[in-house]
Amino acid sequence: RPEIAFAGRSNVGKSTLLGTLLGDVQLCRRSKRPGCTTTINFFEPGGPAPSYLVDLPGFGFAERPDDQKENWSRAMFDYLAARDRSVLRHAVLLVDARRGLSANAKDLEALQGFSALKVSHHVVLTKTDLVRPPDLANALWDTFHHLAKFRKRSTCLPIVHLVSAKQGHGIQDLRDYIGSFIAEAADLRR
Ligand code: GDP
């Protein structure tokens, strides 16, 4: 079964987005307490081709002790390194649109990890409903500026989705995009 992995800092809105993509918010644990997602969860989105959406542990939340932060990052990288690329088709890095990509070294580290491990990936800016259009434009500019550093790595796709799980904006585009990786995996298997 092909897998699409979702990574991001704790509180970026990963559980909410996964619940929206899956169409069943009950499937995902959600909590106001940052850092509650400690294990790797696999969710089945349904659809024509079977697949898993993989909820990677949140990383880099400052209130957690350093060693635990380290473990969470390691759990994520262990999964990314171990998974056959015929199974792990793509990874999505979620970044809070209010902060932008450059605000956090951990996000850049995750991008470096995806590139180094040759995992196809792209960036999604979340919670866009909380950002005024001029600030959103700045966040986009900032994101593409940083992605340009990875342009020689073919696994870093120069695509940024803007989503608000709360308002449903950008969800269908993202669902279609993810669906294209799942369909591609199904084609390869034929
Ligand atoms: P996670 O730690 O990354 O899984 O983050 P959660 O999905 O638990 O969300 C963290 C907080 O952000 C919660 O209070 C959510 O209600 C809120 N949130 C998530 N997505 C959105 C969004 O699109 N818009 C707004 N305004 N809030 C959101």
Boltz pocket constraint, residues with backbone or C-beta under 6 A from the ligand:
constraints:
  - pocket:
      binder: B
      contacts: [[A, 8], [A, 9], [A, 10], [A, 11], [A, 12], [A, 13], [A, 14], [A, 15], [A, 16], [A, 17], [A, 29], [A, 30], [A, 31], [A, 32], [A, 33], [A, 34], [A, 35], [A, 36], [A, 37], [A, 58], [A, 126], [A, 127], [A, 128], [A, 129], [A, 130], [A, 163], [A, 164], [A, 165], [A, 166], [A, 167]]
      max_distance: 6.0
